């Protein structure tokens, strides 16, 4: 049992931030904490079923949690609030010509907001989460070939949304802010012993 707890703790420490960032990119911070908690609760219960690498499996679970446990209208409202927040603070890490950096980031955010949820998902999985097409395909539940087609089409639609020439290569959309990538997700604690397997993580807000 100690080995299971250790394995879970290592997986949690390695991927908690990425699962949180994925949830934020799909549904905003208002529901991200809940998604992370439920995802790792499921991971604890199904620890022996988790393949290596674990991240695509965890993101697939988070995707299902969002779909099955968070109402569509709640997701939309939370993501809309998140997008407004990104727009208000678009380039805190910008260097060089700050005005140009801000304008570019705002344009990308506006273009991403104009895309369908499916297009945003494949772009964020590959560009922000850094998954290979085969790994992203596992998350969304399709073949690698189908994922590559979806990704190509999503990039073309992003390119059109940006108003670029159809023959110009689309730039990989950067994460909306360093906060989504590097700001600590809400801290959680893992039980020292698996006496309560239904609740392996207890979420609490990061101190401000």
Protein Blocks (a to p, Z undefined) as FASTA:
>chain_A
ZZmmmmmmmmmmmmmmmmmmmmmmmnojklmmmmmmmmmmmmmmmmmmpccdfklmmmmm
mmmmmmmmmcfklmmmmmmmmmmmmmmmmmlmbghjlklmmmmmmmmmmmmmmpcfklmm
mmmmmmmnopafklmmmmnopafklmmmmmmmmmmmmmmmnopafkbccdddddfbfklm
mmccddddddfbffblmlmbccddddZZ
